[in-house]
Amino acid sequence: MAGEPQTDCLFCKIVTRDIPATIVRESATTVAFRDINPQAPSHVLVIPKAHYPDAASLAAGDPQAAADVLCEAGLVAADEKLTETGYRIVLNTGAGAGQTVFHAHAHVLGGRGMQWPPG
């Protein structure tokens, strides 16, 4: 069920600390941690603690948690000193868009030039 922890979800296990991660921020509703396969010098994932399979279901099911993810992404960018040079927030939804872990998450990327459209 949406919002409930999933026993087979990698990110739910990071929330419960059953799987280690390099956590850089945590709020009542979110956890932010370094990506294990960084695509930029700074690459942090921000996830809601509640399980939703993608950004669209998070926004529909818990709009406040979706807002919390975006607010935390901005705070991560500030902590990472990315606000002056710029950063990208990416929310992939669906396998065709590159989503590989089906727990809503935002990628905060920075520390290098970003091209548009992306690679």
C-alpha positions in Angstrom: 0.0 0.0 0.0 1.3 3.5 -0.8 2.8 5.2 2.1 3.6 2.0 3.9 7.1 0.6 4.1 7.9 -2.2 1.6 10.1 -5.1 2.8 11.6 -5.4 -0.7 12.4 -1.7 -1.2 16.1 -0.6 -1.0 15.2 2.9 0.0 12.7 1.8 2.7 15.6 -0.2 4.1 17.8 2.9 4.1 15.1 4.8 6.0 15.0 2.1 8.7 18.8 1.8 8.7 18.7 -1.8 7.7 21.0 -0.8 4.8 23.8 1.7 5.4 24.0 5.0 3.4 26.0 8.2 3.8 23.2 10.3 5.1 23.7 14.1 4.7 20.3 15.4 5.9 17.2 14.1 7.6 13.9 15.7 8.5 10.8 14.3 10.1 9.6 13.2 6.6 12.7 12.9 4.4 16.2 11.4 4.3 19.0 12.6 2.0 22.0 10.5 1.2 24.8 10.3 -1.3 24.2 8.4 -4.5 26.5 5.3 -4.7 26.9 5.9 -8.4 27.4 9.6 -8.6 26.8 11.3 -12.0 28.2 14.7 -10.8 30.7 15.8 -8.1 27.8 16.3 -5.9 25.0 13.8 -6.2 22.5 13.4 -3.3 19.2 11.6 -3.3 16.3 13.0 -1.3 13.6 10.5 -0.5 10.3 10.6 1.5 10.3 8.3 4.5 6.9 7.0 3.4 7.0 4.6 0.4 5.5 5.8 -2.8 6.7 4.2 -6.0 7.4 7.4 -8.0 7.1 11.2 -7.9 3.6 11.2 -9.4 2.2 8.9 -6.8 3.9 10.8 -4.1 2.4 14.1 -5.3 -1.1 12.6 -5.5 -0.9 10.6 -2.3 0.9 13.1 0.0 1.4 16.5 -1.5 3.0 17.8 1.7 5.7 15.1 1.6 6.3 15.9 -2.1 6.8 19.6 -1.1 9.1 18.4 1.8 11.3 16.5 -0.7 11.7 19.6 -2.9 12.4 21.8 0.2 15.0 19.4 1.4 16.6 19.2 -2.1 17.1 23.0 -1.9 18.7 22.7 1.6 21.0 19.9 0.3 22.0 22.2 -2.6 22.8 24.9 0.0 24.7 22.5 2.2 26.7 21.3 -0.8 27.5 24.9 -1.8 25.7 24.6 -5.2 23.4 27.6 -5.0 25.8 30.0 -6.6 26.9 27.9 -9.5 23.6 26.1 -10.0 22.3 22.6 -9.6 19.7 20.2 -11.1 16.9 18.4 -9.3 15.7 15.3 -11.3 12.7 13.2 -10.5 12.6 10.1 -12.8 9.2 8.5 -13.0 9.1 5.0 -14.6 11.7 2.6 -16.0 11.6 4.4 -19.4 12.7 7.6 -17.8 15.6 5.9 -16.0 14.0 5.1 -12.6 15.7 2.0 -11.2 14.5 2.1 -7.6 10.7 2.4 -7.3 10.6 4.6 -4.2 10.0 8.2 -5.1 13.3 10.2 -5.0 14.8 13.4 -6.2 18.4 13.6 -7.4 20.3 16.7 -6.5 23.2 17.1 -8.9 25.8 19.8 -9.1 29.5 20.7 -9.2 29.8 20.5 -13.0 28.2 22.0 -16.0 24.8 20.7 -16.9 23.8 20.4 -20.6 20.2 20.6 -21.9 18.8 18.3 -23.0 20.7 15.9 -20.7 23.0 13.3 -22.3 
